[in-house]
Amino acid sequence: MFTDRGRMDEEETAGYAQPCAQCAAVDWGLTEEGRFFCRSCHNVIERTKEVVDLSFIQGANRISTLSRDSRKKTTGGGHMWMVCEGFQVILMNQADALIRLGVHPHFKDGVLRQLWRLYLQKSRQAYCVNRIRSAKFRLGATDSDSDSGAETSAASGTDGESYPPSSPSSKGGSDWSGSVDSLCYLTPRQRRSRSLLSLKKTLALIHLALVWSREALTLSDLLWLVNCGCVPYVNAHEQLPEQMKLYGKDALLFNVETVPSHRSLHKEAQDLLRFLQLPAFPPISQQTLMHPAPLSLRYLIDANLPGELHRWVCRVTELAGLFQESSQTIHPERQPSLLRYDLQAAALIIVTMKLLFGLDDHSEWELSNNAGCTDGEGAQFNLRSWYKLMQAAQIRARHRREQDTARRQWTAKTPVVSRKKDKSWIMKKKRVAEQLQLCFEKLSSQPEGLKEAPPSSFRFCWGEQKGADGPSLHHTGLDGVVGLKNGILTPHNQSYWHSSLRPCNPGRCQNHLSDLEKTLPSSFVWLLGLFSFLLDVKPSYLYEEVLSVERRVFADRRQDGNQDQNFGSDL
């Protein structure tokens, strides 16, 4: 094996005959990073081998490696760093990505940094006297074997040993780590704690900072940017500085392969809000883009619904008591919970559609039959035509989303090795994946110079321009579903059906939709799925918010069971 490796290095370094600056020998090999090193004295130089196309080289998945002694020399260039420093770098990189996308710079320096410092102080990870790295936490986590002393000294960072710590007595690299205090975060006690750092918590901090700054980005928008790679999350550790060597047990803290769901991230942000004990947030008025009035208008445009529907959404918002500034602003006493602004706006639109069209698999189609033409000036909105248009556009959009997800690079370019003995097969797996990716890129025949479109808050594009998903119906009217009655504009549909509106226990009730889906009208279930697709959430999750809005609207006449109610008089 050594003979094959040496022959391999000789072929790769045959064109370089300069003597080593330290021992004057001409015997060069290649490190795992592609750098040249002297086989005699293990001196690593800056020269690297030229990049070649791996898909046309037989046996390119084999590479020479350095011995244990030389590896210590190459990794010794890092400086001692703590886990919170690594997360701080990632958090600031995420903030910088949002600023490049249009978020105001004050969001980072004026809000996010303050929340970050407050979090570190309250969780006793920094800016305090009795930090979480104290001995009482370390001693409870260390094992009773011969490695316990080395682990304790590495966690404390006060032993004066060269970094990274490497001891001949280590057993298989069980205490192998890049950061000096990762062991403190991996004890059973700290794993049970919800106040310690994680990559999901960085997104929760960013979401709280966005709400405080009253930016237009909702939680679903943030997750959309994370999924498309515009905000670093998966493989965010690759952006750490070169001095922060990341390996070993750091993989359990910094390496993630999936993006959190809307529900889990909202719960993380809610727990963080409760933990930080923040004061009242800046008021969210009607002019703020997170308020239901402007946010629902944005979703109406994206769903290609008439603009006239917005006035009815605002009236339903007033009936639900969600139009006032106090109901939208987070306050320790009046509104202590973190609102789901995106789901709330979508739920208000769905409730309004039920009010105007019935959505009982009967009323909406009768109204569509009575509607006039759908083209030209003064065109009326036809629900049947809109359904056909949206159904086709949604199928195409789902296909595009699946293709984008399949093309995305989910695995890290520089994988984090958790154990020394796994390093060889992990690197081989990485090289095989790179070769397959190169082959797929050549077989796909993707045009050169093709650039991805910049991220957008809208999932669809409506209009007559090239590449649009279909004609825009935003200008159409609602004359077929509303009319004057006693001088007041009133919906033709006078009944409103709803499910049971009894208050439920959030800890026990998790999925109302799965129990009721067979009994619900198919048109309502389809509309629920459409807005779930726009927000990239599960329909059952959005249905919970619809029930919450209906409980608010019918608070003074709540009844059990499926019930039809005369709702037009309230508007």
Secondary structure, 3 states (H helix, E strand, C coil): CHHHHHHHHHHHCCCCCCCCCCCCCCCEEECCCCEEEECCCCCEEEEECCCCCHHHCCCCCCCCCCCHHHHHHHHCCCCCCCHHHHHHHHHHHHHHHHHHCCCCCHHHHHHHHHHHHHHHHHCCCCCCCCCCCCHHHHHHHCCCCCCHHHHHHHHHCCCCCCCCCCCCCCCCCCCCECCCCHHHHCCHHHHHCCCCCCHHHHHHHHHHHHHHHCCCCCHHHHHHHHHCCCCCCCCHHHHCCCCCCCCECCHHHHCCCCCCCHHHHHHHHHHHHHHHCCCCCCCCCCCCCCCHHHHHHHHHHHCCCCCCHHHHHHHHHHHCCCCCHHHHCCECCCECCCCCHHHHHHHHHHHHHHHHHCCCCCHHHHHHHHCCCCCCCCCECCHHHHHHHHHHHHHHHHHHHHHHHHHCCCCCCCCCCCCHHHHHHHHHHHHHHHHHHHHHHHHHCCCCCCCCCCCCCCCCCECCCCCCCECCCCCCECCCCEEEECCEEEECCCEEEECCCCCCCCCCCCCHHHHHCCCCCHHHHHHHHHHHHHHCCCHHHHHHHHHHHHHHHCHHHCCCCCEEEECHHHC
